[in-house]
Structures are given as structure tokens and as C-alpha cells.
Amino acid sequence: MVDIVDSETRSRMMSNIRGKDTKPEMMLRRALHAHGFRFRLHRKGLPGRPDLVFPKHRAAVFVHGCFWHRHPDCSKATTPATRAEFWQNKFTENTARDQRNINQLQKAGWRVLVVWECELAKSSIGSTVDRVSDWLVGGEIS
């Protein structure tokens, strides 16, 4: 399948994709802050620089995009038709890095939770925030 835009436009579009302060991350941050939780952002000393770090609860939360981090069974986790081998390698490396970071955090005594982009849709953000806050307060290990 041929790309619908030229390579220069595609390059510009891809370069605008941010790694932090994304819309899903901002939605979760606002909701958790409104529920009284205080956190640190993108702490450099931790593996993977988690999106939200709750030192009081010794917990780290990653907000993953379904496409980039390959959310299983999600309609947003599509694979582009062009350069399939490149994308497969990219996704494999992303998921391997994610797992490595989670393992390192857990080994260091941190609780880790992954919140997926699709869980922060307007229709489900309330239940997601409730789940995250219950997880933080309950002290469950994921």
C-alpha cells in the first residue's frame, strides 16, 4: 500500500509526536491531581523515566500509547502497511524496552502500573482513574 502523503510530510508529522506531556498523560495527571494525589513527572533517576512517580506510595505509572507500545487486542495498535519489517522491529524493540524498564523498577522495589491510551477515552476515564487511585492507595503489586 502506498502512503497517502509524501515522505517530507510524513517525516514532519512523525517528528511532531511527543514522548511526554501527551494528551492521554495530561488527562490522567489532571484527574489524579483533582483526586488529591501528588506526584513527580518523568523522574530521570528511574528506569524508563515513568510518566508519573508517586514517591509516597513507591509507585510508578506509565501512560502508553496503544500504537507505539502495542496494546494487545486494541484497535489502535495497527501496523502500517508500508515498511512492515521496519515497523515490526520498532515495535519489538519498544515492547522489549518497556518490559526491561518495568522489571528494573520492580527489582528496585517500585510498584508499576501501565495505563493505556484507550483507557483514557472520555467514556472510560472515570473508571480508569478509580482503578489507578484504588491501586495507589491499596498498595497492590501489579
PyMOL commands that place a pseudoatom at each C-alpha (Angstrom):
pseudoatom trace, name=CA, resn=MET, resi=1, chain=A, elem=C, hetatm=0, pos=[0.000, 0.000, 0.000]
pseudoatom trace, name=CA, resn=VAL, resi=2, chain=A, elem=C, hetatm=0, pos=[1.292, 3.433, -0.924]
pseudoatom trace, name=CA, resn=ASP, resi=3, chain=A, elem=C, hetatm=0, pos=[1.478, 6.187, 1.670]
pseudoatom trace, name=CA, resn=ILE, resi=4, chain=A, elem=C, hetatm=0, pos=[-1.121, 8.927, 1.163]
pseudoatom trace, name=CA, resn=VAL, resi=5, chain=A, elem=C, hetatm=0, pos=[1.389, 11.729, 1.842]
pseudoatom trace, name=CA, resn=ASP, resi=6, chain=A, elem=C, hetatm=0, pos=[4.882, 12.377, 0.519]
pseudoatom trace, name=CA, resn=SER, resi=7, chain=A, elem=C, hetatm=0, pos=[7.929, 11.424, 2.599]
pseudoatom trace, name=CA, resn=GLU, resi=8, chain=A, elem=C, hetatm=0, pos=[8.697, 15.004, 3.652]
pseudoatom trace, name=CA, resn=THR, resi=9, chain=A, elem=C, hetatm=0, pos=[5.178, 15.495, 5.030]
pseudoatom trace, name=CA, resn=ARG, resi=10, chain=A, elem=C, hetatm=0, pos=[5.260, 12.090, 6.743]
pseudoatom trace, name=CA, resn=SER, resi=11, chain=A, elem=C, hetatm=0, pos=[8.615, 12.966, 8.330]
pseudoatom trace, name=CA, resn=ARG, resi=12, chain=A, elem=C, hetatm=0, pos=[7.227, 16.257, 9.638]
pseudoatom trace, name=CA, resn=MET, resi=13, chain=A, elem=C, hetatm=0, pos=[4.132, 14.514, 11.010]
pseudoatom trace, name=CA, resn=MET, resi=14, chain=A, elem=C, hetatm=0, pos=[6.186, 11.835, 12.785]
pseudoatom trace, name=CA, resn=SER, resi=15, chain=A, elem=C, hetatm=0, pos=[8.581, 14.404, 14.278]
pseudoatom trace, name=CA, resn=ASN, resi=16, chain=A, elem=C, hetatm=0, pos=[5.624, 16.123, 15.961]
pseudoatom trace, name=CA, resn=ILE, resi=17, chain=A, elem=C, hetatm=0, pos=[4.806, 13.040, 18.036]
pseudoatom trace, name=CA, resn=ARG, resi=18, chain=A, elem=C, hetatm=0, pos=[5.800, 13.819, 21.595]
pseudoatom trace, name=CA, resn=GLY, resi=19, chain=A, elem=C, hetatm=0, pos=[7.250, 11.489, 24.186]
pseudoatom trace, name=CA, resn=LYS, resi=20, chain=A, elem=C, hetatm=0, pos=[5.977, 13.310, 27.249]
pseudoatom trace, name=CA, resn=ASP, resi=21, chain=A, elem=C, hetatm=0, pos=[3.129, 15.629, 28.176]
pseudoatom trace, name=CA, resn=THR, resi=22, chain=A, elem=C, hetatm=0, pos=[0.871, 13.836, 25.709]
pseudoatom trace, name=CA, resn=LYS, resi=23, chain=A, elem=C, hetatm=0, pos=[-2.902, 14.358, 25.779]
pseudoatom trace, name=CA, resn=PRO, resi=24, chain=A, elem=C, hetatm=0, pos=[-3.629, 10.995, 27.477]
pseudoatom trace, name=CA, resn=GLU, resi=25, chain=A, elem=C, hetatm=0, pos=[-0.928, 11.676, 30.066]
pseudoatom trace, name=CA, resn=MET, resi=26, chain=A, elem=C, hetatm=0, pos=[-2.252, 15.169, 30.760]
pseudoatom trace, name=CA, resn=MET, resi=27, chain=A, elem=C, hetatm=0, pos=[-5.802, 13.847, 31.181]
pseudoatom trace, name=CA, resn=LEU, resi=28, chain=A, elem=C, hetatm=0, pos=[-4.655, 11.289, 33.757]
pseudoatom trace, name=CA, resn=ARG, resi=29, chain=A, elem=C, hetatm=0, pos=[-2.489, 13.843, 35.560]
pseudoatom trace, name=CA, resn=ARG, resi=30, chain=A, elem=C, hetatm=0, pos=[-5.357, 16.328, 35.877]
pseudoatom trace, name=CA, resn=ALA, resi=31, chain=A, elem=C, hetatm=0, pos=[-7.791, 13.688, 37.085]
pseudoatom trace, name=CA, resn=LEU, resi=32, chain=A, elem=C, hetatm=0, pos=[-5.411, 12.214, 39.686]
pseudoatom trace, name=CA, resn=HIS, resi=33, chain=A, elem=C, hetatm=0, pos=[-4.446, 15.689, 40.910]
pseudoatom trace, name=CA, resn=ALA, resi=34, chain=A, elem=C, hetatm=0, pos=[-8.142, 16.516, 41.315]
pseudoatom trace, name=CA, resn=HIS, resi=35, chain=A, elem=C, hetatm=0, pos=[-8.459, 13.345, 43.435]
pseudoatom trace, name=CA, resn=GLY, resi=36, chain=A, elem=C, hetatm=0, pos=[-5.761, 14.702, 45.759]
pseudoatom trace, name=CA, resn=PHE, resi=37, chain=A, elem=C, hetatm=0, pos=[-2.743, 12.731, 44.526]
pseudoatom trace, name=CA, resn=ARG, resi=38, chain=A, elem=C, hetatm=0, pos=[0.611, 14.471, 44.264]
pseudoatom trace, name=CA, resn=PHE, resi=39, chain=A, elem=C, hetatm=0, pos=[3.336, 13.118, 42.039]
pseudoatom trace, name=CA, resn=ARG, resi=40, chain=A, elem=C, hetatm=0, pos=[6.590, 13.802, 40.254]
pseudoatom trace, name=CA, resn=LEU, resi=41, chain=A, elem=C, hetatm=0, pos=[6.927, 13.796, 36.478]
pseudoatom trace, name=CA, resn=HIS, resi=42, chain=A, elem=C, hetatm=0, pos=[9.414, 11.876, 34.323]
pseudoatom trace, name=CA, resn=ARG, resi=43, chain=A, elem=C, hetatm=0, pos=[11.923, 11.276, 37.125]
pseudoatom trace, name=CA, resn=LYS, resi=44, chain=A, elem=C, hetatm=0, pos=[15.325, 10.938, 35.497]
pseudoatom trace, name=CA, resn=GLY, resi=45, chain=A, elem=C, hetatm=0, pos=[16.855, 8.579, 38.040]
pseudoatom trace, name=CA, resn=LEU, resi=46, chain=A, elem=C, hetatm=0, pos=[14.344, 5.793, 37.398]
pseudoatom trace, name=CA, resn=PRO, resi=47, chain=A, elem=C, hetatm=0, pos=[14.475, 3.263, 34.552]
pseudoatom trace, name=CA, resn=GLY, resi=48, chain=A, elem=C, hetatm=0, pos=[12.265, 4.353, 31.671]
pseudoatom trace, name=CA, resn=ARG, resi=49, chain=A, elem=C, hetatm=0, pos=[11.560, 7.747, 33.266]
pseudoatom trace, name=CA, resn=PRO, resi=50, chain=A, elem=C, hetatm=0, pos=[7.977, 6.894, 34.302]
pseudoatom trace, name=CA, resn=ASP, resi=51, chain=A, elem=C, hetatm=0, pos=[5.328, 9.435, 33.345]
pseudoatom trace, name=CA, resn=LEU, resi=52, chain=A, elem=C, hetatm=0, pos=[4.052, 9.718, 36.926]
pseudoatom trace, name=CA, resn=VAL, resi=53, chain=A, elem=C, hetatm=0, pos=[6.011, 8.860, 40.056]
pseudoatom trace, name=CA, resn=PHE, resi=54, chain=A, elem=C, hetatm=0, pos=[4.326, 8.661, 43.459]
pseudoatom trace, name=CA, resn=PRO, resi=55, chain=A, elem=C, hetatm=0, pos=[7.218, 8.555, 45.951]
pseudoatom trace, name=CA, resn=LYS, resi=56, chain=A, elem=C, hetatm=0, pos=[4.840, 8.343, 48.944]
pseudoatom trace, name=CA, resn=HIS, resi=57, chain=A, elem=C, hetatm=0, pos=[3.333, 5.144, 47.535]
pseudoatom trace, name=CA, resn=ARG, resi=58, chain=A, elem=C, hetatm=0, pos=[6.602, 3.919, 45.955]
pseudoatom trace, name=CA, resn=ALA, resi=59, chain=A, elem=C, hetatm=0, pos=[4.678, 3.621, 42.702]
pseudoatom trace, name=CA, resn=ALA, resi=60, chain=A, elem=C, hetatm=0, pos=[5.362, 4.471, 39.068]
pseudoatom trace, name=CA, resn=VAL, resi=61, chain=A, elem=C, hetatm=0, pos=[2.792, 4.849, 36.302]
pseudoatom trace, name=CA, resn=PHE, resi=62, chain=A, elem=C, hetatm=0, pos=[3.472, 4.695, 32.587]
pseudoatom trace, name=CA, resn=VAL, resi=63, chain=A, elem=C, hetatm=0, pos=[0.890, 6.109, 30.175]
pseudoatom trace, name=CA, resn=HIS, resi=64, chain=A, elem=C, hetatm=0, pos=[1.423, 4.112, 26.990]
pseudoatom trace, name=CA, resn=GLY, resi=65, chain=A, elem=C, hetatm=0, pos=[0.117, 4.892, 23.541]
pseudoatom trace, name=CA, resn=CYS, resi=66, chain=A, elem=C, hetatm=0, pos=[-1.635, 1.843, 22.114]
pseudoatom trace, name=CA, resn=PHE, resi=67, chain=A, elem=C, hetatm=0, pos=[0.071, 2.174, 18.712]
pseudoatom trace, name=CA, resn=TRP, resi=68, chain=A, elem=C, hetatm=0, pos=[3.664, 2.655, 19.863]
pseudoatom trace, name=CA, resn=HIS, resi=69, chain=A, elem=C, hetatm=0, pos=[3.605, 0.207, 22.753]
pseudoatom trace, name=CA, resn=ARG, resi=70, chain=A, elem=C, hetatm=0, pos=[1.386, -2.449, 21.097]
pseudoatom trace, name=CA, resn=HIS, resi=71, chain=A, elem=C, hetatm=0, pos=[-1.617, -2.696, 23.367]
pseudoatom trace, name=CA, resn=PRO, resi=72, chain=A, elem=C, hetatm=0, pos=[-2.841, -6.301, 22.928]
pseudoatom trace, name=CA, resn=ASP, resi=73, chain=A, elem=C, hetatm=0, pos=[-6.234, -6.672, 21.243]
pseudoatom trace, name=CA, resn=CYS, resi=74, chain=A, elem=C, hetatm=0, pos=[-6.646, -2.913, 20.764]
pseudoatom trace, name=CA, resn=SER, resi=75, chain=A, elem=C, hetatm=0, pos=[-7.948, -1.426, 17.526]
pseudoatom trace, name=CA, resn=LYS, resi=76, chain=A, elem=C, hetatm=0, pos=[-5.422, 1.424, 17.826]
pseudoatom trace, name=CA, resn=ALA, resi=77, chain=A, elem=C, hetatm=0, pos=[-2.476, -0.986, 17.725]
pseudoatom trace, name=CA, resn=THR, resi=78, chain=A, elem=C, hetatm=0, pos=[-2.423, -1.239, 13.930]
pseudoatom trace, name=CA, resn=THR, resi=79, chain=A, elem=C, hetatm=0, pos=[0.653, -1.932, 11.835]
pseudoatom trace, name=CA, resn=PRO, resi=80, chain=A, elem=C, hetatm=0, pos=[1.391, 0.342, 8.870]
pseudoatom trace, name=CA, resn=ALA, resi=81, chain=A, elem=C, hetatm=0, pos=[1.315, -1.426, 5.507]
pseudoatom trace, name=CA, resn=THR, resi=82, chain=A, elem=C, hetatm=0, pos=[4.459, 0.255, 4.199]
pseudoatom trace, name=CA, resn=ARG, resi=83, chain=A, elem=C, hetatm=0, pos=[7.886, -0.784, 5.508]
pseudoatom trace, name=CA, resn=ALA, resi=84, chain=A, elem=C, hetatm=0, pos=[6.380, -3.608, 7.552]
pseudoatom trace, name=CA, resn=GLU, resi=85, chain=A, elem=C, hetatm=0, pos=[9.774, -5.018, 8.587]
pseudoatom trace, name=CA, resn=PHE, resi=86, chain=A, elem=C, hetatm=0, pos=[10.917, -1.638, 9.921]
pseudoatom trace, name=CA, resn=TRP, resi=87, chain=A, elem=C, hetatm=0, pos=[7.739, -1.240, 11.955]
pseudoatom trace, name=CA, resn=GLN, resi=88, chain=A, elem=C, hetatm=0, pos=[7.870, -4.787, 13.303]
pseudoatom trace, name=CA, resn=ASN, resi=89, chain=A, elem=C, hetatm=0, pos=[11.440, -4.221, 14.514]
pseudoatom trace, name=CA, resn=LYS, resi=90, chain=A, elem=C, hetatm=0, pos=[10.462, -0.854, 16.005]
pseudoatom trace, name=CA, resn=PHE, resi=91, chain=A, elem=C, hetatm=0, pos=[7.520, -2.326, 17.907]
pseudoatom trace, name=CA, resn=THR, resi=92, chain=A, elem=C, hetatm=0, pos=[9.545, -5.311, 19.118]
pseudoatom trace, name=CA, resn=GLU, resi=93, chain=A, elem=C, hetatm=0, pos=[12.265, -3.004, 20.452]
pseudoatom trace, name=CA, resn=ASN, resi=94, chain=A, elem=C, hetatm=0, pos=[9.673, -0.746, 22.133]
pseudoatom trace, name=CA, resn=THR, resi=95, chain=A, elem=C, hetatm=0, pos=[7.931, -3.595, 23.940]
pseudoatom trace, name=CA, resn=ALA, resi=96, chain=A, elem=C, hetatm=0, pos=[11.247, -5.196, 24.971]
pseudoatom trace, name=CA, resn=ARG, resi=97, chain=A, elem=C, hetatm=0, pos=[12.450, -1.856, 26.385]
pseudoatom trace, name=CA, resn=ASP, resi=98, chain=A, elem=C, hetatm=0, pos=[9.142, -1.376, 28.211]
pseudoatom trace, name=CA, resn=GLN, resi=99, chain=A, elem=C, hetatm=0, pos=[9.430, -4.798, 29.841]
pseudoatom trace, name=CA, resn=ARG, resi=100, chain=A, elem=C, hetatm=0, pos=[13.076, -4.208, 30.769]
pseudoatom trace, name=CA, resn=ASN, resi=101, chain=A, elem=C, hetatm=0, pos=[12.179, -0.897, 32.449]
pseudoatom trace, name=CA, resn=ILE, resi=102, chain=A, elem=C, hetatm=0, pos=[9.266, -2.443, 34.349]
pseudoatom trace, name=CA, resn=ASN, resi=103, chain=A, elem=C, hetatm=0, pos=[11.453, -5.323, 35.544]
pseudoatom trace, name=CA, resn=GLN, resi=104, chain=A, elem=C, hetatm=0, pos=[14.202, -2.948, 36.705]
pseudoatom trace, name=CA, resn=LEU, resi=105, chain=A, elem=C, hetatm=0, pos=[11.723, -0.787, 38.600]
pseudoatom trace, name=CA, resn=GLN, resi=106, chain=A, elem=C, hetatm=0, pos=[10.142, -3.794, 40.295]
pseudoatom trace, name=CA, resn=LYS, resi=107, chain=A, elem=C, hetatm=0, pos=[13.563, -5.167, 41.187]
pseudoatom trace, name=CA, resn=ALA, resi=108, chain=A, elem=C, hetatm=0, pos=[14.317, -1.808, 42.839]
pseudoatom trace, name=CA, resn=GLY, resi=109, chain=A, elem=C, hetatm=0, pos=[11.164, -2.120, 44.948]
pseudoatom trace, name=CA, resn=TRP, resi=110, chain=A, elem=C, hetatm=0, pos=[8.762, 0.031, 42.936]
pseudoatom trace, name=CA, resn=ARG, resi=111, chain=A, elem=C, hetatm=0, pos=[5.181, -0.891, 42.083]
pseudoatom trace, name=CA, resn=VAL, resi=112, chain=A, elem=C, hetatm=0, pos=[4.476, -0.326, 38.398]
pseudoatom trace, name=CA, resn=LEU, resi=113, chain=A, elem=C, hetatm=0, pos=[1.228, 0.258, 36.546]
pseudoatom trace, name=CA, resn=VAL, resi=114, chain=A, elem=C, hetatm=0, pos=[0.671, 0.770, 32.818]
pseudoatom trace, name=CA, resn=VAL, resi=115, chain=A, elem=C, hetatm=0, pos=[-2.305, 2.842, 31.749]
pseudoatom trace, name=CA, resn=TRP, resi=116, chain=A, elem=C, hetatm=0, pos=[-3.187, 2.563, 28.060]
pseudoatom trace, name=CA, resn=GLU, resi=117, chain=A, elem=C, hetatm=0, pos=[-4.225, 5.473, 25.880]
pseudoatom trace, name=CA, resn=CYS, resi=118, chain=A, elem=C, hetatm=0, pos=[-7.573, 3.848, 25.022]
pseudoatom trace, name=CA, resn=GLU, resi=119, chain=A, elem=C, hetatm=0, pos=[-8.404, 3.558, 28.750]
pseudoatom trace, name=CA, resn=LEU, resi=120, chain=A, elem=C, hetatm=0, pos=[-8.387, 7.352, 28.928]
pseudoatom trace, name=CA, resn=ALA, resi=121, chain=A, elem=C, hetatm=0, pos=[-11.166, 7.930, 26.406]
pseudoatom trace, name=CA, resn=LYS, resi=122, chain=A, elem=C, hetatm=0, pos=[-13.948, 10.203, 27.637]
pseudoatom trace, name=CA, resn=SER, resi=123, chain=A, elem=C, hetatm=0, pos=[-16.270, 7.230, 28.089]
pseudoatom trace, name=CA, resn=SER, resi=124, chain=A, elem=C, hetatm=0, pos=[-13.896, 5.315, 30.371]
pseudoatom trace, name=CA, resn=ILE, resi=125, chain=A, elem=C, hetatm=0, pos=[-11.588, 7.813, 32.064]
pseudoatom trace, name=CA, resn=GLY, resi=126, chain=A, elem=C, hetatm=0, pos=[-13.648, 7.817, 35.280]
pseudoatom trace, name=CA, resn=SER, resi=127, chain=A, elem=C, hetatm=0, pos=[-13.321, 4.092, 35.822]
pseudoatom trace, name=CA, resn=THR, resi=128, chain=A, elem=C, hetatm=0, pos=[-9.617, 4.218, 34.892]
pseudoatom trace, name=CA, resn=VAL, resi=129, chain=A, elem=C, hetatm=0, pos=[-8.914, 6.963, 37.422]
pseudoatom trace, name=CA, resn=ASP, resi=130, chain=A, elem=C, hetatm=0, pos=[-10.814, 4.996, 40.073]
pseudoatom trace, name=CA, resn=ARG, resi=131, chain=A, elem=C, hetatm=0, pos=[-8.755, 1.898, 39.254]
pseudoatom trace, name=CA, resn=VAL, resi=132, chain=A, elem=C, hetatm=0, pos=[-5.465, 3.825, 39.450]
pseudoatom trace, name=CA, resn=SER, resi=133, chain=A, elem=C, hetatm=0, pos=[-6.380, 5.535, 42.718]
pseudoatom trace, name=CA, resn=ASP, resi=134, chain=A, elem=C, hetatm=0, pos=[-7.505, 2.215, 44.258]
pseudoatom trace, name=CA, resn=TRP, resi=135, chain=A, elem=C, hetatm=0, pos=[-4.211, 0.670, 43.128]
pseudoatom trace, name=CA, resn=LEU, resi=136, chain=A, elem=C, hetatm=0, pos=[-2.196, 3.533, 44.639]
pseudoatom trace, name=CA, resn=VAL, resi=137, chain=A, elem=C, hetatm=0, pos=[-3.975, 3.512, 47.987]
pseudoatom trace, name=CA, resn=GLY, resi=138, chain=A, elem=C, hetatm=0, pos=[-4.376, -0.262, 48.180]
pseudoatom trace, name=CA, resn=GLY, resi=139, chain=A, elem=C, hetatm=0, pos=[-0.688, -0.928, 47.776]
pseudoatom trace, name=CA, resn=GLU, resi=140, chain=A, elem=C, hetatm=0, pos=[-1.265, -3.813, 45.387]
pseudoatom trace, name=CA, resn=ILE, resi=141, chain=A, elem=C, hetatm=0, pos=[1.686, -5.059, 43.392]
pseudoatom trace, name=CA, resn=SER, resi=142, chain=A, elem=C, hetatm=0, pos=[0.856, -5.322, 39.708]
for i in range(1, 142): cmd.bond("trace and resi %d" % i, "trace and resi %d" % (i + 1))
show_as sticks, trace
zoom trace
